[in-house]
């Protein structure tokens, strides 16, 4: 269940972040409701993840890293923002770093 909660935290944080982008670049203030809901749910799911026993370093590492990577990809698809090869390399390094933290936590 901890991985479900963590995936939910990542997904809702991503939704909140994408809503923030929309709120900042359009005249529609209604997007701020998505920002608030997304972040409240993200922190709630992160708390549930920790309550299920996943370590903070692993949970927060996955949450932050996948949030960054997915936001970069989603902003490319939705908002036509750049996603350069160097940015892709950075995302790969982030994911690799989180995997190393996870491996370190299990040994």
C-alpha positions as CSV (number, residue, x, y, z in Angstrom):
1,X,0.0,0.0,0.0
2,X,2.9,2.3,0.6
3,X,3.9,2.4,-3.0
4,X,0.3,3.2,-4.0
5,X,0.2,6.1,-1.6
6,X,3.6,7.3,-2.9
7,X,2.4,7.1,-6.5
8,X,-0.7,9.0,-5.5
9,X,1.4,11.7,-3.8
10,X,3.5,12.1,-7.0
11,X,0.5,12.2,-9.3
12,X,-1.4,14.8,-7.2
13,X,1.7,16.9,-6.8
14,X,2.1,16.9,-10.5
15,X,-1.5,17.9,-11.0
16,X,-1.0,20.8,-8.5
17,X,2.1,21.9,-10.3
18,X,0.5,21.8,-13.7
19,X,-2.5,23.8,-12.4
20,X,0.0,26.3,-11.0
21,X,1.5,26.8,-14.4
22,X,-2.0,27.3,-15.9
23,X,-3.0,29.7,-13.1
24,X,0.2,31.7,-13.6
25,X,-0.2,32.0,-17.4
26,X,-3.9,32.5,-17.9
27,X,-6.5,34.8,-16.6
28,X,-8.5,32.0,-15.0
29,X,-8.0,32.1,-11.2
30,X,-10.0,28.9,-10.9
31,X,-6.8,26.9,-11.6
32,X,-5.6,27.9,-8.1
33,X,-8.2,25.5,-6.7
34,X,-6.4,22.7,-8.4
35,X,-3.1,23.9,-7.0
36,X,-4.5,23.9,-3.4
37,X,-6.2,20.5,-3.9
38,X,-3.2,18.9,-5.6
39,X,-0.7,20.0,-2.9
40,X,-3.0,19.1,0.0
41,X,-3.6,15.7,-1.4
42,X,0.1,15.2,-2.2
43,X,1.1,15.9,1.3
44,X,-1.7,13.7,2.7
45,X,-0.6,10.8,0.5
46,X,3.1,11.4,1.4
47,X,2.1,11.3,5.1
48,X,0.2,8.0,4.5
49,X,3.3,6.6,2.7
50,X,5.4,7.4,5.7
51,X,2.7,5.9,8.0
52,X,2.9,2.7,6.0
53,X,6.6,2.4,6.9
54,X,8.5,3.7,3.9
55,X,11.6,5.6,5.0
56,X,11.5,9.4,4.6
57,X,14.7,9.5,2.5
58,X,13.3,7.0,0.0
59,X,9.8,8.4,-0.1
60,X,10.8,12.0,-0.4
61,X,13.6,11.1,-2.9
62,X,11.1,9.3,-5.2
63,X,8.5,12.0,-4.8
64,X,10.8,14.8,-5.6
65,X,12.7,13.1,-8.4
66,X,9.7,11.7,-10.2
67,X,7.9,14.9,-9.7
68,X,10.7,16.8,-11.4
69,X,11.0,14.3,-14.3
70,X,7.3,14.1,-14.9
71,X,6.8,17.9,-14.7
72,X,9.5,18.4,-17.3
73,X,8.0,15.9,-19.7
74,X,4.4,17.1,-19.1
75,X,5.4,20.7,-19.6
76,X,7.0,19.7,-22.9
77,X,3.8,17.9,-24.0
78,X,1.3,20.4,-22.7
79,X,3.0,23.7,-22.9
80,X,5.6,23.1,-25.6
81,X,8.4,24.0,-23.2
82,X,11.9,22.9,-24.1
83,X,13.2,19.5,-23.1
84,X,16.8,19.4,-24.3
85,X,19.2,16.4,-24.4
86,X,21.0,18.0,-21.5
87,X,17.8,18.2,-19.5
88,X,17.1,14.6,-20.4
89,X,20.6,13.7,-19.0
90,X,19.8,15.6,-15.8
91,X,16.5,13.6,-15.4
92,X,18.4,10.4,-15.9
93,X,20.9,11.4,-13.2
94,X,18.1,12.3,-10.8
95,X,16.4,8.9,-11.4
96,X,19.7,7.1,-11.0
97,X,20.4,8.9,-7.8
98,X,17.0,8.0,-6.3
99,X,17.5,4.4,-7.3
100,X,20.9,4.4,-5.5
101,X,19.2,5.8,-2.4
102,X,16.6,3.0,-2.5
103,X,19.3,0.3,-2.9
104,X,21.2,1.8,-0.1
105,X,18.2,1.8,2.2
106,X,17.6,-1.9,1.6
107,X,21.2,-3.0,2.5
